[in-house]
């Protein structure tokens, strides 16, 4: 790590330690936590190539007005979790004009491993921490009309309601998220074959589903895709910081998170006031290349801006406790895609390689010059590999162009 990077890391730790002393320092700590928490995801709005905060603010507003990202909408629905939390989802149905093979019907359908019965396919997309269903924008746009898809917002994210259990003081767990996914499947795709796609926390949610509902995975899941995720040992991730820096962050993080979670309004106001610092910090933990479309980066930043700091605080402990490696064998008897960016500092690519060790027949793709938000940074690569997965199970015909 360079001297400047080490200095920046030291600034983050110092800011986090002093978070409770004033709203401005609290806002800096909030930005740091949103970046360093396992699974955190966001992008930078505008490179610091202009002078003056006002000019950068106008540039961000211009990108917000011109960027089409996150504008896709489907048929809305609502599932109810086991604790009463309302979970928002949208369905994109197959268009009749897409042809007789769309949605997994027609003569091109084929079965792999001889276990799943033929029939229509629903692809269920689960997003990551501090994101929302719109983070799958490019893949959703490419698959529209070709195969039935369900996009949902995890509890306390996007358009879903705040977790009712959390309002009563019950900690968030990955197991709870797995049960939430089951509720969404029951409501939005109660019949037919399923393809599960999850990014970061969404992939962990899939593992929790398999851990608690192995019969569902055995009988209905035809394929799965794990994107930038982990089956455990997230407490060992160093986020690209030197040993001293990451150890300091781990020592102060629980207390800082608890303090920030009780000062939501104050921290959010400070986070907005320090938008430039927030953007520059989170760029490092979202993208691996230098030439990210500024409109895409601003879109990613908006997603994390929409995640309240108390939600960030609620979810973080669940990641250090996450361990679902024992659930992975449930996915052995199906086509599986495992994909990660080679510069992912949040869920580093060795975590994907560890999943592949348990699922040796899976396709492992490590994308060069890609960070944690690989589906936004290199959408063509992710969409291409997902399309191939769908072709393999006959969900879309082989000649289909989904780019």
Secondary structure as the mmCIF struct_conf table of DSSP 4:
data_model
#
loop_
_struct_conf.conf_type_id
_struct_conf.id
_struct_conf.beg_label_comp_id
_struct_conf.beg_label_asym_id
_struct_conf.beg_label_seq_id
_struct_conf.end_label_comp_id
_struct_conf.end_label_asym_id
_struct_conf.end_label_seq_id
HELX_RH_AL_P HELX_RH_AL_P1 UNK A 3 UNK A 17
TURN_TY1_P TURN_TY1_P1 UNK A 18 UNK A 18
HELX_RH_3T_P HELX_RH_3T_P1 UNK A 19 UNK A 21
HELX_RH_AL_P HELX_RH_AL_P2 UNK A 23 UNK A 36
BEND BEND1 UNK A 37 UNK A 37
TURN_TY1_P TURN_TY1_P2 UNK A 38 UNK A 39
BEND BEND2 UNK A 45 UNK A 46
TURN_TY1_P TURN_TY1_P3 UNK A 48 UNK A 49
BEND BEND3 UNK A 50 UNK A 50
BEND BEND4 UNK A 52 UNK A 52
HELX_RH_AL_P HELX_RH_AL_P3 UNK A 53 UNK A 66
TURN_TY1_P TURN_TY1_P4 UNK A 69 UNK A 70
STRN STRN1 UNK A 75 UNK A 80
TURN_TY1_P TURN_TY1_P5 UNK A 82 UNK A 83
BEND BEND5 UNK A 84 UNK A 84
STRN STRN2 UNK A 86 UNK A 92
HELX_LH_PP_P HELX_LH_PP_P1 UNK A 93 UNK A 93
STRN STRN3 UNK A 94 UNK A 94
HELX_LH_PP_P HELX_LH_PP_P2 UNK A 95 UNK A 95
HELX_RH_3T_P HELX_RH_3T_P2 UNK A 96 UNK A 98
TURN_TY1_P TURN_TY1_P6 UNK A 100 UNK A 101
HELX_RH_3T_P HELX_RH_3T_P3 UNK A 102 UNK A 104
BEND BEND6 UNK A 106 UNK A 106
TURN_TY1_P TURN_TY1_P7 UNK A 107 UNK A 108
BEND BEND7 UNK A 112 UNK A 112
TURN_TY1_P TURN_TY1_P8 UNK A 113 UNK A 114
BEND BEND8 UNK A 116 UNK A 116
HELX_LH_PP_P HELX_LH_PP_P3 UNK A 117 UNK A 118
STRN STRN4 UNK A 121 UNK A 126
TURN_TY1_P TURN_TY1_P9 UNK A 129 UNK A 130
HELX_RH_3T_P HELX_RH_3T_P4 UNK A 133 UNK A 136
HELX_RH_AL_P HELX_RH_AL_P4 UNK A 137 UNK A 143
TURN_TY1_P TURN_TY1_P10 UNK A 144 UNK A 144
STRN STRN5 UNK A 145 UNK A 145
TURN_TY1_P TURN_TY1_P11 UNK A 146 UNK A 146
BEND BEND9 UNK A 147 UNK A 147
STRN STRN6 UNK A 148 UNK A 152
HELX_LH_PP_P HELX_LH_PP_P4 UNK A 153 UNK A 154
TURN_TY1_P TURN_TY1_P12 UNK A 155 UNK A 156
BEND BEND10 UNK A 157 UNK A 157
TURN_TY1_P TURN_TY1_P13 UNK A 158 UNK A 159
BEND BEND11 UNK A 160 UNK A 160
HELX_LH_PP_P HELX_LH_PP_P5 UNK A 161 UNK A 163
HELX_RH_AL_P HELX_RH_AL_P5 UNK A 164 UNK A 167
TURN_TY1_P TURN_TY1_P14 UNK A 168 UNK A 169
HELX_LH_PP_P HELX_LH_PP_P6 UNK A 170 UNK A 172
HELX_RH_AL_P HELX_RH_AL_P6 UNK A 174 UNK A 188
BEND BEND12 UNK A 191 UNK A 192
STRN STRN7 UNK A 193 UNK A 199
TURN_TY1_P TURN_TY1_P15 UNK A 200 UNK A 200
HELX_RH_AL_P HELX_RH_AL_P7 UNK A 201 UNK A 212
HELX_RH_AL_P HELX_RH_AL_P8 UNK A 214 UNK A 220
STRN STRN8 UNK A 221 UNK A 227
BEND BEND13 UNK A 228 UNK A 228
BEND BEND14 UNK A 231 UNK A 231
STRN STRN9 UNK A 232 UNK A 232
HELX_RH_3T_P HELX_RH_3T_P5 UNK A 234 UNK A 236
TURN_TY1_P TURN_TY1_P16 UNK A 239 UNK A 240
HELX_RH_AL_P HELX_RH_AL_P9 UNK A 243 UNK A 261
TURN_TY1_P TURN_TY1_P17 UNK A 262 UNK A 262
HELX_RH_AL_P HELX_RH_AL_P10 UNK A 264 UNK A 273
TURN_TY1_P TURN_TY1_P18 UNK A 274 UNK A 274
HELX_RH_AL_P HELX_RH_AL_P11 UNK A 275 UNK A 284
TURN_TY1_P TURN_TY1_P19 UNK A 285 UNK A 286
BEND BEND15 UNK A 288 UNK A 290
HELX_RH_AL_P HELX_RH_AL_P12 UNK A 294 UNK A 305
TURN_TY1_P TURN_TY1_P20 UNK A 306 UNK A 306
BEND BEND16 UNK A 307 UNK A 307
HELX_RH_AL_P HELX_RH_AL_P13 UNK A 309 UNK A 321
STRN STRN10 UNK A 323 UNK A 323
HELX_RH_3T_P HELX_RH_3T_P6 UNK A 325 UNK A 331
TURN_TY1_P TURN_TY1_P21 UNK A 332 UNK A 333
BEND BEND17 UNK A 334 UNK A 334
STRN STRN11 UNK A 335 UNK A 341
TURN_TY1_P TURN_TY1_P22 UNK A 342 UNK A 343
BEND BEND18 UNK A 345 UNK A 347
HELX_RH_AL_P HELX_RH_AL_P14 UNK A 349 UNK A 358
BEND BEND19 UNK A 359 UNK A 359
TURN_TY1_P TURN_TY1_P23 UNK A 360 UNK A 361
BEND BEND20 UNK A 362 UNK A 362
STRN STRN12 UNK A 363 UNK A 367
TURN_TY1_P TURN_TY1_P24 UNK A 368 UNK A 369
TURN_TY1_P TURN_TY1_P25 UNK A 372 UNK A 373
HELX_RH_AL_P HELX_RH_AL_P15 UNK A 374 UNK A 377
TURN_TY1_P TURN_TY1_P26 UNK A 378 UNK A 378
HELX_RH_AL_P HELX_RH_AL_P16 UNK A 379 UNK A 392
TURN_TY1_P TURN_TY1_P27 UNK A 393 UNK A 394
BEND BEND21 UNK A 395 UNK A 396
TURN_TY1_P TURN_TY1_P28 UNK A 398 UNK A 399
#
